[in-house]
Amino acid sequence: MSHILVVDDDESHRTLLCDFLEQLGYRTRQAKDGREALDMLDEDMPEAVLLDLRMPVMSGWGLLEALKKMPRARNLPIIIISAYGFEWEAELVGASGYISKPVDLDKVRETVERIVGPPRAELVH
């Protein structure tokens, strides 16, 4: 099942993003840190990952490094969502996009649609 994986240690932020993306018609899954996200990626590869950078256990930077070593994740679009960093830094590490916190939901929609495409018709209610 295709989905967008939202990785953020802040539960309210994860929930906000997932609820918003689901209202748009995307399926979502949540992970509270990079380690949990890696475990989920072993089970089911998403269409994209929305990734916070500063998290306990395994940071977003750690997850990015781990993904570079996974052949099946090489082309996985990563959208960094962080209060720390800049769009040019995201490009340097191979991310497909960058959204600053606090998030602007219109920017989230625009970025996800640009990178992933609009939600597939079978997912829209």
Secondary structure, 3 states (H helix, E strand, C coil): CCCEEEECCCHHHHHHHHHHHHHHCCCEEEECCHHHHHHHHHHCCCCEEEECCCCCCCCHHHHHHHHHCCHHHCCCCEEEEECCCCHHHHHHCCCCEEEECCCCHHHHHHHHHHHCCCCCHHHCC
